[in-house]
Amino acid sequence: MRVYLSATSTTLNELLTSGVLGPAPLTAFAVTPGLREWYVDDDPEALEYAATMEAARGSLRLLDSDPSAARRRVVIAADVPDAQ
């Protein structure tokens, strides 16, 4: 499953430096049964786009609490096993 994580440039720099994304817990967005039910279009690409845009909105909220971050939305995409 592909998940989308809201982030900032600060988060991205920390990931590149340490190789670890954290601290946990992190909010992730993905194509879930709930999204499939809520979203009118069942096209897989449209569903992925909807999940990505929710993560982008989450990034805007993170920017409010990180004045040192560049004023850019950051979304990190990761492929993780479905069980996780």
N, C-alpha and C positions, 0 to 999 in steps of 0.2 A: 504494500500500500504506500502511496506517496502522501506525505504529510507536508504541510506548509507551516512554518514557524515565523511569527512576527518577530522582528528584530530591529536594531538600530545599527549605525555604522560602528558604534562602540562595541556592540555585541559581536559584530562581524570581525572586528580587529582582534577581540579576545579569542574568538574561534580560530582565526588564522595563526595567532601566536601560540596558543596552548593546545590546539587540536581538540578542545573540549567545549561543548556548548552547555552553558549553565549560567547560573545555578538553577537547579530543579526546584520546584516543578515548572515546566514550560507549557504554555498553551499552544496546542497544535490544531490545525484545521485540515480536514480531509473530506473526501467524498464518503459520507456515511449514509446508512439507511435513512436517518432523519433528514439529511440534505436532499437525498433522492425524493423523499416524500414531499418536502417543502417546495423544491424547485420545479417549475412547470416543465422545463425542457429535460428530457432524459438522455440527451446527447452527452457521451462521456467527456468530450472536450469542454462543453458548456458547464458541466458539473465541476470539472477541475478548475475552470476559470472562476466560478463562483467561490470555491474554497480559497483560491489564491487571493481574490479580492477581499475576502473576510480577513485573511492574514495581513493584507496591506492596510486595512482599516485598523487592525490591532497595532501595527507598527506606528501609525499616527498617534495612538494613545501612549505608546512607549516614548515617543519623541517629547511629549509634554513633561515627562519625568526625567529626561536626560538632556540637560542644557548643553552638555559638551558634544553631543552627537551632531553630525552633519544633518541638515534639514532635508533628509531624503528618506523615503520609505525603503525598508529592506525586508525582503521575504526570503527565507532560506527553505529550499525544497530538499526533502530527504526521503529516501526509500527505506522503509522499515518493514520487518515481518508483520503480518496481519495480527499475530498474537500479542504484539506489543502495543 
